[in-house]
Amino acid sequence: MKPHILVLILAAALTDCAPRRPPNGTVVVRFVVNEQGEVENVQVVSSANSKFTKTAVSSVRKWRFKPTVKDGKPVKTTVEKTMEFRLKDEAIDYYSITQE
């Protein structure tokens, strides 16, 4: 079986972040990559900071993958990713994603 590959990530702005105290947090999301490489059924497994939950889900829904291939055909696959959010310099936001 050939594993899924993340091919497109669209950045999402963080919402409701207090500028005086830069927040950090981790969100674990689980979702299905369908046969077309699109994300379906996004679920939050855990979130260290609820302010990141909406941003994480919104961002993941925009991701695109090369789907998993089994016996020469694309198949749906359940994926779990950890997203680490940080705010730097009170203005620049980003997140990183753990890779398997």
C-alpha positions as CSV (number, residue, x, y, z in Angstrom):
1,M,0.0,0.0,0.0
2,K,1.4,3.4,-1.0
3,P,0.8,6.0,1.8
4,H,-0.9,9.3,1.5
5,I,1.2,12.4,0.8
6,L,0.3,16.0,1.9
7,V,0.7,18.2,-1.2
8,L,-1.0,21.5,-0.3
9,I,-1.4,23.4,2.9
10,L,-3.2,26.8,3.0
11,A,-2.3,29.0,5.9
12,A,-5.1,30.0,8.3
13,A,-5.1,33.0,10.5
14,L,-5.3,32.4,14.2
15,T,-8.5,33.7,15.8
16,D,-9.1,35.3,19.2
17,C,-5.5,35.5,20.3
18,A,-4.6,37.9,23.1
19,P,-1.7,40.1,21.8
20,R,-0.2,40.6,25.3
21,R,0.5,36.9,25.9
22,P,1.6,34.9,22.9
23,P,-0.3,31.6,23.0
24,N,1.2,28.3,22.2
25,G,-0.8,25.1,21.9
26,T,-1.1,21.7,20.2
27,V,-4.2,20.4,18.5
28,V,-4.5,16.8,17.4
29,V,-6.9,16.2,14.5
30,R,-8.2,13.0,12.9
31,F,-9.7,13.0,9.4
32,V,-10.3,11.0,6.3
33,V,-8.4,11.5,3.0
34,N,-10.8,10.4,0.3
35,E,-10.0,8.9,-3.1
36,Q,-9.6,12.4,-4.6
37,G,-7.1,13.5,-1.9
38,E,-9.7,15.8,-0.2
39,V,-10.2,15.9,3.5
40,E,-13.5,14.7,5.0
41,N,-14.8,14.2,8.6
42,V,-12.4,16.4,10.5
43,Q,-12.5,15.7,14.3
44,V,-10.5,17.2,17.1
45,V,-8.9,14.5,19.2
46,S,-7.4,16.9,21.7
47,S,-6.7,20.6,22.0
48,A,-4.4,22.2,24.5
49,N,-5.8,25.7,23.8
50,S,-9.4,26.0,22.6
51,K,-8.5,29.2,20.7
52,F,-6.7,27.0,18.1
53,T,-9.5,24.5,17.6
54,K,-11.5,26.4,15.0
55,T,-8.3,27.5,13.2
56,A,-7.0,23.9,13.1
57,V,-10.3,22.5,11.7
58,S,-10.7,25.2,9.1
59,S,-7.1,24.8,7.9
60,V,-7.2,21.0,7.7
61,R,-10.4,21.1,5.6
62,K,-8.3,23.0,2.9
63,W,-5.4,20.5,2.8
64,R,-5.0,18.3,-0.3
65,F,-3.2,15.0,-0.5
66,K,-2.1,12.4,-3.0
67,P,-4.4,9.7,-1.7
68,T,-3.3,6.3,-0.4
69,V,-3.0,3.7,-3.2
70,K,-3.9,0.1,-2.7
71,D,-3.8,-2.5,-5.5
72,G,-3.3,0.4,-7.9
73,K,-6.4,2.2,-6.9
74,P,-6.9,5.3,-4.5
75,V,-8.6,4.4,-1.2
76,K,-9.9,6.4,1.7
77,T,-7.5,6.6,4.6
78,T,-7.9,7.8,8.2
79,V,-5.1,10.2,9.2
80,E,-4.1,11.8,12.5
81,K,-1.9,14.8,12.6
82,T,-0.6,17.0,15.4
83,M,-0.5,20.7,14.8
84,E,1.7,22.9,17.0
85,F,0.6,26.6,17.1
86,R,2.8,29.5,18.2
87,L,2.5,33.2,18.0
88,K,5.8,35.2,17.7
89,D,6.4,38.9,18.0
90,E,2.7,39.4,18.6
91,A,2.0,39.6,14.9
92,I,3.4,36.5,13.1
93,D,1.4,33.3,13.5
94,Y,2.3,29.9,12.2
95,Y,1.8,26.2,12.8
96,S,3.8,23.1,12.2
97,I,2.6,19.7,11.5
98,T,4.2,16.5,12.7
99,Q,5.1,14.2,9.8
100,E,5.0,10.4,10.1
